[in-house]
Amino acid sequence: MRIDRNGMWFAGVVGVAVINLLSLVTGVYAADRLRVATGGFSPSVPPFLTYAKPQLLKQDIEIEDVLMSGGSLSAQALASGQVKIVLTTGAVVPQFNLSGGDMVIIAGTINKLPYQIVARGEIKTPAQLKGKRVAISRFGSSSEWLVRLALTKMGLDPDKDVTIMQIGGQNERLASLQANAVQATLLAPPISTTAVQKLGMVQLADLAEYDTTYPLQSVITTRAYLKENRPLLKRVLRGLALAFRQYREQPQAALEFQTKQFKIPADIAEIGYRSSLKVMEPELKVPDNAALDLALKEIAGRIEKAKKMTVAELNLVDDSIRAELVKEGVFKGSR
């Protein structure tokens, strides 16, 4: 038998090329697929998991991000197993756990309140709100207790000094403000900023400047999923942390995301971006007990059982994965 050395060399080269190609293909499809949901979002409270997709892919995680209108819907999807992680208000955790759920907060993305109390132009001080009407979305909603919080901070009695009216969403409340059907309301950027800068309204309070903390947007999963998929969740938080740093350090990319995600002009996107920078948690710190206690008190207004429970009893947080990332230096230079 004659051995053709050139043929052998060529076959070897082809073989190596095929192996390399297969490795590349395998690498592409080796990413873990993860279905997540974001419940409730706006330019000032962005869907950060959506923004983090490229960084998560670098962690070999390909996410399917389901955007939902509210926290309760996303929590229901988590409880039913339709998604494995949700990014939404941490208030859903005590709400569902009171009914036997096993949800847990593993990181916090926003623990402040990016909202303003905006009044008609003729009202220059909080004291001038006495005897006036203040709009909320609906009774029992977060907008009601936020308005009550702000009024109290401004030295007003929410039950005696003003009339709180149920109006609807931000656009409906702003229309009522313009029509003088109400004289003040709770708004978030960019709507609040536009109301002041272009419609002649007055900002009476900025809740983002309060020392009050609240679990407005948290990374939530179930304890069962955490126990079985800890390494995967660690990669999720690592990718999210890197995305957070990019969001802060590369504003142009963040603005492009805002513009595309919300289909808004560049100037409005910048307002939303600046607002989100003020409230986001660069180190993904979990909400503290004061924030969780505030959420529990809010829920107690709707669920009788919540009045008898404490944050400690409900065991709402597991900070262990984030703590590992802190030790590994993932958050160095984040602030």
Buried (B, 14 or more C-beta within 10 A) or exposed (E): EEEEEEEEEEEEEEEEEEEEEEEEEEEEEEBBEBBBBBBBBBBBBBBBBBBBBEBBBBBEBBBEBBBBEBBBBBBBBBBEEEBBBBBBBBBBBBBBBBEEBBBBBBBBBBBBBBBBBBBBEEBEEBEBBEEBBBBBBEEEBBBBBBBBBBBEBBEBEBEEBBEBBEBBEBEEBBBBBBEEEBBBBBBBBBBBBBBBEEEEBBBBBBBBEBEBBBBBBBBBBBBEBBEEBBEBBBBBBBBBBBBBBBBBEEBEEBBEBBBEBBEBEEEBBBBBBBBBBBBBBBBBBBBBBBBBBBBBEBBBEEBEEBEEBEBEEBEBBBBEBBEBBBEEEBBEEBE
